[in-house]
Amino acid sequence: MLKQHEKQRVENCTNIWGSTGEKMYATESIVQQYEDILDYLPLRDDAHGFEVVSRLKIEEEWEALSEQYKQRILAVDKTVVEKYAESFSYPLWKEYIATIKARL
């Protein structure tokens, strides 16, 4: 179960991507921010939650991404699966891990 501050971070991330259901294609800054998850996870920093939500949103738009972005995202996904897949057990984390494993 997400703690209150984690829920707030998820809500904030959702607001960044947009809450109207419109497509928010991945940009350089979004990919760079997702890459930051590799800085947060070793520290067990709660900020990783932003990147989990961001990656799930990226997955919704996967086909529209450039090959360069896909390769960068997949490189992060691979590291996360190899080093951190078992680090957390909250439901959104499990969904995230299942999603990136399926893409790999």
C-alpha positions, -999 to 999 in steps of 0.1 A, spaced: 0 0 0 13 34 -9 20 58 19 3 92 18 34 110 6 39 84 -21 3 88 -33 9 126 -35 40 120 -56 20 98 -80 -8 123 -82 18 150 -90 33 129 -117 -1 122 -132 -6 160 -133 27 165 -151 17 140 -178 -18 154 -180 -50 142 -165 -73 147 -195 -63 114 -212 -46 132 -241 -14 118 -255 18 134 -240 45 120 -262 78 113 -245 104 141 -249 141 143 -242 134 157 -207 109 129 -199 134 102 -210 162 119 -190 140 120 -159 132 83 -163 169 76 -164 172 93 -130 154 62 -115 189 46 -115 200 73 -90 170 70 -68 168 32 -64 201 25 -47 191 51 -21 156 38 -18 145 73 -25 108 77 -27 113 99 -58 115 67 -78 77 67 -77 76 96 -101 96 76 -126 76 44 -122 44 63 -131 62 81 -159 74 48 -174 39 33 -173 27 64 -192 56 60 -217 45 24 -223 11 37 -234 28 56 -262 56 31 -270 48 28 -307 51 66 -312 86 68 -297 118 73 -317 141 43 -317 167 63 -298 143 69 -269 132 33 -270 168 21 -267 176 44 -238 144 34 -219 151 -3 -225 187 1 -211 172 16 -179 145 -11 -178 172 -38 -181 192 -24 -152 161 -20 -130 150 -56 -136 185 -70 -130 193 -50 -99 161 -38 -83 131 -59 -93 127 -73 -58 133 -40 -40 97 -31 -34 64 -49 -31 37 -22 -35 12 -28 -62 23 -1 -86 59 -13 -84 48 -48 -93 28 -35 -122 58 -15 -134 82 -45 -131 57 -67 -150 54 -41 -177 91 -36 -183 98 -73 -181 72 -79 -208 89 -52 -230 124 -67 -225 
